[in-house]
């Protein structure tokens, strides 16, 4: 296997792959390429990390954070019930980490047995049970009393929740370089769901609703949806059906960072305030309400904004454009302070405050160290709930 590792947001690097491999890798949105006199070169797309495997070749874009923290941020943003200890933190390989993490979540979900539920089922019978489908009875039976067209609620394991879990497990089994232990666990877990219909992501996925009855499934289901949305196995266009297998898992880190910060702040403020937190808070910049703005996170007390936060997947000194943006948010919402959350780098870890000249508004700049293991990410967010000077 030929492997190329690239740092996140790095520059152009030589690529010793054939044109088809490079093309398929670029099609995933992970990379861009160009041809030079010295041969083909590739570089990661802005803020994209992940892995692409084409046949026996693999290109990995390593994030600033370990892959375990990336997976935790994705999982927690989708479901705050996601726990740090459920993420595989070994090594710097993405595909094995995704498979191991999902195996842990499935084992937790199925620990008390396979979930069952009611599913509507149409059938034709001579004994009435369930509900008669009168329109079908009239059109198909021409006034006959028997047999009867019925809809019954069948109590079964073949429900949307189990279909999703099985689909994600089957998809992960197509990945390269899984450990034998992870592969064996996924095969065993999928076999427990063999009575659930195997759905294909390309054909559309079943929908499910979170309830008290399926609560133990929630983290696994949310992660399954992440896997099914991001993992895109296919084949190259080799003649005679001889194409190479392609698998990719690509993450937009700016979106993952914003989603994690919003979810974590929401949970953290819920523990210390009776207010309501809103992500992507809808408001307007102008009096005519023609210029919409959407701060990443706003905490309201009594229906009035008390805290505004914007997450920026950036390192280094605060950008002037970000300070302008926070000044506008604070002005519109009548706040005297707002917070920008940046990525911590080696020299900037502690929060800082920037007073805006000619106003009473201050912008606080805090930094989240994503290089930490998953268990250390949430405590950093919890510390941020003490920033606002006004009680919430």
N, C-alpha and C positions, 0 to 999 in steps of 0.2 A: 504494500500500500504506500502510495506517495502522499505525504501530508505537508501542508503549508499552514503555519500559524502566523497570524497577523495581530498586532495590538489594535484595540478599538481606536478609530479615527486616525489611524496611521496613514502615511503617504504611499506613493506608488512602490510596488515591489515586483521583481521578476517572477513570472509564473511558468514553471516547467510542465505545463499541461497542454494537451491538444485543444484545438479550438472548440470542440463540442463540449468538453468539460467546463471550460471557462464560460461558454455561452449559457450552459444550464445553471452554473453557479450565479451568474449575473441575473438570470431570470427570476431567481428567488428574492431579489432585492437586497441581498447581503453585500454584493460587490459591484464595482464598475470596472471596466477594462479599457485598455488602449493598446494599439500596436506601435512599437517603436523600432528603430533600426537594430536594437539589441534583442528584439523579440517581444512577446506579449508581456504586459504588466497589469497588475490588479491593485485596487485599494478598496478598503471598506467604505460602504455608504455611510453618511454622517449618522452617528449615534446608533448604528446597527451592529449587533453582535449575534453570534450563533455559529452554526456549523452546516456545511453542505457536503454530502458524500455522493460521489458519482462513480459507480463501479468500484474500483479499488483505489480511488483518489478521494482525498478529503481536504477541505479548506475550513479552517477554524478561525474565527475572529474572537480573540480573547477580550472580555470586558475589563473595565477598571476594577470592578468587583469580582470576587470569585463566582463561578457559575452557581454555586449553592445559594449565594445571596441573591443572585438574579432570579433564580427559581422561587426563592422565598418571597421576594417582592411581587412577582407575578401572582403566586398563589394567594398571598395575603390580600392583595388588592381585589382579587376575585371573591375571596371568602375569608373574613377575619378569624374564622375558626381554624385556619391553617397554622400549624405549630412549627417552630424552628427545628425541632428534633425529627420532623418527618422529611426533611430535605437531606439528600445525600451530599455530604461535604468532602468527599474524598476525590482527589485528583482534579485535573483541569479539562476533563473530557465531558462534553455536553450530553451526548446521546446516552452514555451509561448513567449519568446523573439523573436525567429525566426518567429513565426506565426504573431506576432504583427508588426514586421519590414516589413514582406512581404505584409501584408495588407496595410500598409502606402504606400509602393512603388506601389502597384497595383492601389490604389486610385489616386495617382499622374499620373500614366500612362493612366488611363481611364478617367481622369478628363475632357478631351475634346472629349470624345466619344471613341467608339471602333474603332481601326484602321482597315481599309480595304485595300485590295491589289489584284493584278491580280495573278491568279493561273491557270496553264495550265490544261485543262480538255478535255479528249477524249469523243466524242459523235458520234452517228449516226443520220443523219438528212436528210430531203429531200430538205432543202434550204441551200445553201452554205453560211457559215460564218466562219471566222477564216482561218485555213490552212488545205488543203486536205492532208490526210495521204495516199500518192499514193501506197506505198507498201501494206498497209492494204486493200486499195480499190481493188487492183489487186488480192490479195490472197483470200479475203473474198467474193467479188462480181463477180468475173469471167467475167469482162468486162462490167457489168451492170453500167448504169449511175447513177441510184438512187436505194437505198439511198446512201448517201455519208459519208465516214469515215472522220471525222474532228477532229482537235485540236483547241479549242477556248481558249482565255484568259478570264476566268470568274472573274469578280470583286466581291469579297466576303470577309466575315470576317473569313472564314476558311483558314487562312494562318498560316505559321510556328510560327510567333510571338504570335498569340492568342492561338495556340495549346500549346505552352510552358507555357504561363502564366496560362492557365487552368489546365494543368497537375500538376504544382507545387502547386496550390491552393488545388486541390483535394487531393494531397499527404499530405499536411499539416493538412488537416481535419482528417487524421487518427491518429494524435498524441494524446497522453494522456494529461490531465490536461490543456487544453486550456481554457482560460476564455470564458464565454458565449458571451461576447461582441466580442472577436476576432473570435470565431466560427461563429457568426451571420454575421460578416463583410465578412469573407471568403466565406461563402455560397452565400451571395448577390453578391459578385464580380464574383464568378464563374458563377452564373446564367446569368450575362451579356455576358458571353462568351459561352453560351450553343450551339450556332451554329458552334463553332469551334470543330473539331474532338478531342475527348478525347484520347490522346495517352498514352501508358504505357511505363515508363522508361525502363522496361526489353525488350521491343520490339524495342528500338532505338528511339532517339529523332530527330525531324526535325531540319534541319540547317537553319540559318537565317544570313543575312548580314546587318551590320549597315549602314544605309543611313540617309540622311537628313529627309526623310519622316517618318521614325520610331524612330527619335531621342528621342522623349518624352518617348518611351518605354525602352530605353537602360538600365537605372539602374534596372528596374524591371526584364528585361530579363536576365541581368547578375546575379542578385540574384536568379532568378528562376533556372538558370543553376547550381548555387552553391547548392541550395536545392536539386535538382534532382540528383546531383552527390554525395552528402554526406548523404542525408536522405535515409535510406534503410529499409523500413518496410517489414516484412515478418511474418511467423508464425513458431512456434516450431513444432517438428514432433510428436505431440500427435496423438494417434491412433483414427481412426474413424473420422478424420477431427477435432478433439478437441484440436488442438494445441493452444498455447498461442500467442497473437499478440506480435510482436517484432518491435521496432522502435529505430533507432540510428542516432546520428549526431556527427561525430567525426572530429576533426580539428588537423592537424599537425601544431603546433604553430611555429616551425622553418620555415616552408614554408610560413605560413601566415605572419609572421614578415618580412621575406625577400621580399615577394611580395608587402607588404604595403610600406616598405621603398623605394623600387625601384620605385613604381608608384608615391609616394608622392615627392620624389626627382626629378623625371622627370618633374612633374608639377611645382615644385618650381623653378627649374633651367630655365624652359621655360619662366618664368616671368622676369628673370633678365639677360638672356644670349641669344645670337643668335645661340649658338651651338646646338649640337644634343646629346641627352642622349640615351644610349644603356644599356639595362639590359642583364645580362649574356654575357658580351662582349667577343667575341671569339678571342683569341690570343694564342701565344705559349711561353713556357719558354725557349726553346733551339733554337739555330741557325738552326738546321736541321728541325725544326718545327714538331717534333715527340711527344712532350709533351704538350698537350693542357692545357690551363688554362682559367678560365671564371670568372673574377671578377663580383660581383653582380651588380655593377653600374659603368659605365664610362661615363663621359661627355666630348665630343670632340668639339674642336673649330677649324675650318678650317681643319677638318679631323684628327686632332692630339689630343691624350688624354690630357686633362687638369685637370681632377678630377677623382680619383678612390676611391670607397667606397665599403666596404664589411660589410654586416649585420650579426651579430652573436646573436642568441637567447640564450644569456648567461648573468649571473650576475657575480659580483665579479671582482677581478683584471684581467687585460688582460692576456691571455694565451700566453705562449712563441710560441706555434705553430701558433697562429694567427698573431703574430708579424713577424715571419718568412714568412708567406704567404703574408702579406702586403709588406714586404721588397722585395720579389720577384716581386710582381705586379709593384711597383714603379721602380725597376731596369729595368724591361722589357720595361716599357712605358716611361722611362726617366723623371720621376717626382721626386721632392724632398720632397713630402709629400703625405700621403694617410690617409684615415679615416676608423676606425673600429667603428661601431655602436653597442653598447651592450645594454642590459636591465638595467635600473636604479634600484638600490636597496635602502634600507633605508639610507645607509651611503655614497653612491657614486652617485652624481647627476651631478656635473659640469664636463665639458670636461677636459681632461688632454693631455699633449704632451710628447711623449717618443722619444728623439733623439737616433738614432741608431749609436752605436759606430763605428768609422772608416769610416763613410759615412756622406754625407750631408742630408740624408733622415730622416725625422721625421714622426712618426705615431701618429696621433691624435685619441684619444679614446673619443667618445661621447656616451651619454646614453639617451635612449628614455624611458620616464616614462610611461609605458603602463597601469599603475594603474589609470591614469587620465581618465576622461570621454571622449567620442569621440571628442567633440568640442575642446579639448585641445591637441589632438595628432598632427594635421597638423601644428599649430604654432610652435611646437618643431622642426618639419622637416624644416619649412621655415627658422628658425634661423640657420640651418646648411649650407645654401647656402652662408653664409658670411665667412665660414671657410677658403677656399683656399686663400693663400696670393696673388697669381697671379690673375689679373682680368680675368673673363671669359665672 
